Amino acid sequence: MTMQDTGRNGRVGHRRAGRRESPEERADRRWSDLLQEVRVAQTGSQVLFGFLLSVVFMPRFTQLADFDQGLYVATVILGALATGSLTAPVAYHRIFAGRRLKPQLVDAAARLVAIGLILLALTIGSALLLLLRVATDDSASSGWIAGAVMLWFAASWLLLPVLHLRRHNGRSGPPSAEPGAAGADPPAGPRAVTGPPARDPPR
């Protein structure tokens, strides 16, 4: 199924409304896209978590107030949870491999990656709050700055994509099957009779 698309030069072109692919091909494509997303998120998560683990061995850590030490512990726990969620697709793939459950694997892994991104954002916000409290000794301004950064995370990771999706009339669900695509139902109504083109009657 195609639809007309008029460009800036006034010419009318045709573009496809969706991909013609089987459920297995779609699951393979979604899995490949998901792995690329996980690689980006894992890099930031692992670097931040490794840095947090080294903080406790610094001499100044024992001089921190009880609240700051508790904040550090909470930050490390959030970082560990984020790392676990972002690496969970690997374990899912090992368990699901060879069982013909690729679509279910992709759906479960996508949910875990979404949870991991939320935990990663919370880890970054908590680590930023701890850093600002230690660097400035100003609890009020540190809290406002960390809160503003978290709002920016919410806007750039969630609000802006949703607004962009609505602007282009996108849908949050999977695209509907096209007539003629794999697994698509045939169009309703009588079938058109095809044959040689009609000729003009002799004059």
N, C-alpha and C positions, 0 to 999 in steps of 0.2 A: 504494500500500500504506500502510495506516494502522495505528496501534497505540493502545491505550487508555492514557490518562494520568489518574491520579486526583489531583486538587488537594487543597489543604488543607481545602476546604469539603466534601470527600467526593463531589463531582460527578465523573463520569467524562466526560472529553473525548477528542478524537482529535487526534493530531498526526502530521504526515507524517514518515516516516523519512528522507527525502532530497528533493532538488530534482528536478523533472521538467524537464530541459533537454537539448538536443542537445549533442554534443561541441563544436560551434562556440560555442554559447551559454556552455557551461562555461568554454571557453578565454577568451572575452571577459570573463567575470566574474572569473576568476583574474588576468587581465592588469590589470584595473582595480584589484583589491585590491593587486596587486604594486606598481603605480605609487604608491599611497598609502603603502605601506611605504617605498619608495625615497625619497619626498619627505622623510619624517621622518629617515631615516638620512643622506641627503645634506646636510641642513642642518647637523647636528653635524659631519660630516666636513669640509665646506668651511670652516666657521668655524674649526675647530681647525687645519686645514692652512694657512689664510691667516695665522693667528697664528704658526705655527711658521716660516713663511717670513720673517717680519719679525724674528725673534729674532737671526738671524745678523748683522743690520746694527746691533745695539745695541753700544755701546762695551764693555760688560762681557763680551761673548762671548769676546773674545780673552784674558780673564783666567781662563777656565774651565780646569780640568785636562783632560788628554788624554782621560781616561775620559769625562768629561762631554761633551766635544766629540764623541767617537765615539758616545755615547748620543744626542746631538742628531741626528747624521747618520742613525742608525738610525731614530729617531722620524720624521724627515722622509720617509725612504724608505717606512716603513710607512704614513704618511699618504697618500703619493702612490699606493701600491698600493690602499689602501682607496678612495680617490676614483675610481681607474680601474675597480675592480670594481663600485662602486655606480652609475657612469654607463654601464657597458657595456650595460645593457638598451636604452639609446637607440640605440647603434650596431647592436645585434642587430635592433631593430625596423626601422631604415632598410634593412638588408640583406634581411630576411625579408619586408618589406612587399609585398603583392600576390602572394605565392607560395603561398598557402593552406597555410601551415605554422604557424598560430597556436599549436596545442598544443605543438609542438616549441620554438617561441619562448619560451613561458611556462616550460617546464621548464628550458631553458638559462639564462634570465634569473634564475629562482629560485635556481639553484645559484650563480650569480655574486653575487647579493645575499647569500646565506648566507656566502660567502667574504669579501665586503666587510664584513659585520658582525664577523666574527672579526678581520680586519685592523684595523677601527676600534677594537675593544676593546683590541687590542695597542698601537695608537697612543696611546690614552688612558692606558693603564698606563705606557707608556714615558715619555710627556710628564709624567705625575704624578711618576714617579721622578726625572726630571731636575729638575723644579721643587722637589721636597722636598730633594734633595741641595744645590741652590744656596741654598735659603732657610734650611736648618737646619744645614748642614755636618755632618750626622750620617748616615753611610752606612748604619749598621745599622738605625736606626729608619725611615729612608726606604724601605729595602727591605721591611721588615715591613709598613709602611703600604700601599705600592704592591701588595704581594702580597695583602693583605686586600681591597683594592679590586677586584683581579682576581678573587678568589674570589666577591665579591658579584656581579660581572658574570656569572660562570659560573652562579651560583645563580639570579639574576633573569632571565637570558636563556635558560637551558637547563633547569636542574633544576626550578624552580618550574613552568614550563609543562608539562614531562613529568609531574610529579606530579599536576598539575591534570587533565591528559588521562587519566591512569590512574584517577583518582578518579571520573571521569564515564564510565568504560569507553569512552574514545575509541579510535580507530584511527589509526595513522600513515599508512595507505594511503588511496587514493581510495575513496569510498563505492561499494558495489556497486549495479548497476542494479536498479531496481524493476520489478516487473511492470507493464506499461502505460506505462513511461517510454520516451522516445525511444531506440531502439537496444537495448532490453531484450528478452531472449528470452521467448517465451510460456511460461506455467507448464506443467510436465509433467503428464501424466495426462489422462484423458478430459474432454472439455468438458462443462460443465453445460448441460443442455437448459433453455432458458428458454421460458416461455409464460405464458398467463393464469393467475392464481391458481386453485387448485382450490376448487370449491364443495361445500358440505355436501350430502349426498344428501337428497332429499325425505323427509320423515317421513310 
